[in-house]
Amino acid sequence: QIRCTSCTKTIPIGATGALPELCPHCRGEAVPGRLGPYEPVRLIAAGGMGEVYLAQHVDFGTPVAVKLLPALPRDALDALRRRLAREARLTARIPHPGVVRVVASDVAGDRPFLVLELVRGVTLRQRLATGPLPVAEAARLAADTADVLAAAHAHGVRHGDGRQDNVMVDEQAPARVLGYGIRCAAGDDAQLTRTGEIVGTPEYMAPEQLLDGPEAVDARTDVHALGLLLFELTTGRSPFRGANVFQALKLVESLVPPPPSTHAPGVPAALDAGVARALEKRPEDRFPTAAAFAAAVRQAVPA
């Protein structure tokens, strides 16, 4: 099987190795009708958190990406509407070109949606579908992503879910980061998550997120995600991926990952050390900032 670069779902290859002319998943997806002033054109990607469509403004023709989230009960829509509006405010606060801007948010029936700045390229998950990256490219992308998060931290915004799907790349541009919608901003009194709710993707969470909840998230939590991202970019695998969500949570809490060079012999010792420090279980043992992580990565792999 291979993975479709548009919808990210797997496609079986024929006995002769031939590929279908069209992805059967993309072909079978009905494009939704008009969403506010935006007209969906075609499906870009699909996953557990909904679908993303290429769309355009019906009056101005402006191309955008619309993320249509799964249906919710009516009593949950108001809280999510506030959360989506908050993502727009958070991203507008960060003066960095690597932040994917939220243009608008609304609800269509029982399905909330986000209107995002259209970014050309692929997610890191799609980029890794063909295997791990060369060390220099992996280091560059991890450092670029850290630069974006450092800019967010400087303006009191933490991310808290630094998984592959939230980073987009293009050969002609640095990494772009999206997905700030369910995080807490430093100093923001709005608490939009319930006690005990898992906010984030289990294998990409830091131990303090599991043990202490969203209020424990700070810049060092994002550093943990950056360390995991660099591990995945160099090895093509996650050390915390379990058979189910409970196993993944247990691995995050207790497993000390092996050095990336165990799986990718070309990784230098200095990069091994940087990943190990970023993935320390105690926040105080990690790099204190995303900027410090980026500096260490660039020093380990100057190219």
Stockholm file with secondary structure:
# STOCKHOLM 1.0

chainA/1-303         QIRCTSCTKTIPIGATGALPELCPHCRGEAVPGRLGPYEPVRLIAAGGMGEVYLAQHVDFGTPVAVKLLPALPRDALDALRRRLAREARLTARIPHPGVVRVVASDVAGDRPFLVLELVRGVTLRQRLATGPLPVAEAARLAADTADVLAAAHAHGVRHGDGRQDNVMVDEQAPARVLGYGIRCAAGDDAQLTRTGEIVGTPEYMAPEQLLDGPEAVDARTDVHALGLLLFELTTGRSPFRGANVFQALKLVESLVPPPPSTHAPGVPAALDAGVARALEKRPEDRFPTAAAFAAAVRQAVPA
#=GR chainA/1-303 SS CEECTTTCCEECCCTTSCCCSSCHHHHHCCCCCCBTTEEEEEEEEEETTEEEEEEEETTTCCEEEEEECCCCCHHHHHHHHHHHHHHHHHHHTCCCTTBCCEEEEEEETTEEEEEEECCCSEEHHHHGGGCCCCHHHHHHHHHHHHHHHHHHHHTTBCCCCCCGGGEEEETTEEEEECCCTTCCBTTCCCCCSCTTCCCSCGGGCCHHHHHHCGGGCCHHHHHHHHHHHHHHHHHSSCTTCCSSHHHHHHHHHHCCCCCGGGTCTTSCHHHHHHHHHHTCSSGGGSCSSHHHHHHHHHHHCCC
#=GC SS_cons         CEECTTTCCEECCCTTSCCCSSCHHHHHCCCCCCBTTEEEEEEEEEETTEEEEEEEETTTCCEEEEEECCCCCHHHHHHHHHHHHHHHHHHHTCCCTTBCCEEEEEEETTEEEEEEECCCSEEHHHHGGGCCCCHHHHHHHHHHHHHHHHHHHHTTBCCCCCCGGGEEEETTEEEEECCCTTCCBTTCCCCCSCTTCCCSCGGGCCHHHHHHCGGGCCHHHHHHHHHHHHHHHHHSSCTTCCSSHHHHHHHHHHCCCCCGGGTCTTSCHHHHHHHHHHTCSSGGGSCSSHHHHHHHHHHHCCC
//
